[in-house]
């Protein structure tokens, strides 16, 4: 017959295994999603298909084209106060990059910065814009710079607002996260309650 101590020693791994399985289940439990993002579109929303991906964008004004590229976790909403000012003398295009806003979020999509820059250039092709000024904020600044490097003849001017250039290494604590903690952290971050402290600290 097992002693109380042996039962406790056997129970600890079992509890740990159950907790780990619960974390895995939570990590892969789907979040509530909108079946059709177009239902959230505003009166100025437009959609274009670029390389098989539906891209949501806003277009306003007339004149030399400007393309606004948001940063990480941003969207066309980022530029809502700037668009009317720029549209006074330009045709302004603000797009949601794949994975953000109302654009497609394919499960196995390519979300690298290089792929996002190709989407921006494909977006120009789709709209028949031969050359434009690219304005990028944070991650969008890196994407704008990559687009200019890939196709310099397409970029009239480049405006980078606090571009997110970095050394390429993830923060140390992220490198040591074991599965499935990276997914758990991502799910916790992408909720209104999760984002609020981050946005408050940023501003």
Secondary structure, 3 states (H helix, E strand, C coil): CCCHHHHHHHHHHHHHHHHHHHHHHHHHCCCCCCCCHHHHCCCCEEEEEECCEEEEEEEECCCEEEEEECCCCCCHHHHHHHHHHHCCCEEEEEECCCCCCCCCCCCCCCCCHHHHHHHHHHHHHHHCCCCEEEEEECHHHHHHHHHHHHCHHHEEEEEEECCCCCCCCCCHHHHCCCCCHHHHHHHHHCCHHHHHHHHHHHC
